[in-house]
Amino acid sequence: AQSVTQLGSHVSVSEGALVLLRCNYSSSVPPYLFWYVQYPNQGLQLLLKYTSAATLVKGINGFEAEFKKSETSFHLTKPSAHMSDAAEYFCAVSDSGGYQKVTFGTGTKLQVIP
Amino acid sequence: KAGVTQTPRYLIKTRGQQVTLSCSPISGHRSVSWYQQTPGQGLQFLFEYFSETQRNKGNFPGRFSGRQFSNSRSEMNVSTLELGDSALYLCASSLGGVTDTQYFGPGTRLTVL
């Protein structure tokens, strides 16, 4: 069965510092991987997705993630944190046979300190 | 282009009752997925409908059911509500292809007393 593990339920960074949110996946078949962001009292918004086209994926709001098969990782990064990045971030996986059946990680709440 | 809408936004029910939630997808989208979000279990996939047919299903009891209409609008029904059904229910729509992006609605907050 496919799954993702997000390391760190809470991450704090200073404004302007590097954002690094960790995600490791477990999948028996080549996976599709996603990062979503959720702001308080709102639904999820897709930041980026990996669908095997390129290992470095660029998303919205300056975020990017790199698919590393050897490390089974898909970490999310942003060079410089902004106050508006404070939110909860979810890593998710779906096997290539069922895109719409997505398994989510437990989420990481990002705090940005001014 | 209007986004995904969900009604109602908030709902309070008592144990044993049933509830129906509605989701209107983005125009042209044929796939609608439902998710349950709780503090304890996180985000869990319920089911997905595509062109009025259930295409994928998560690990939830039969009390949770859904359907999709010819205009792609979808409803989710939960019968015999339990306290543990209190959650944020999210709906997402997409064109339905393997690499198509899912767009989420704001959710329906269900509280079971």
Interface residues (C-beta under 8 A of the other chain):
Chain A: Y32 Y36 N41 Q42 G43 L44 Q45 L46 K49 T51 F90 A92 S96 G98 Y99 Q100 K101 V102 T103 F104 G105 T106 G107
Chain B: V4 S31 S33 Y35 G42 L43 Q44 F45 E48 F50 R55 N56 G58 L90 A92 S94 G96 G97 V98 T99 D100 T101 Q102 Y103 F104 G105 P106 G107
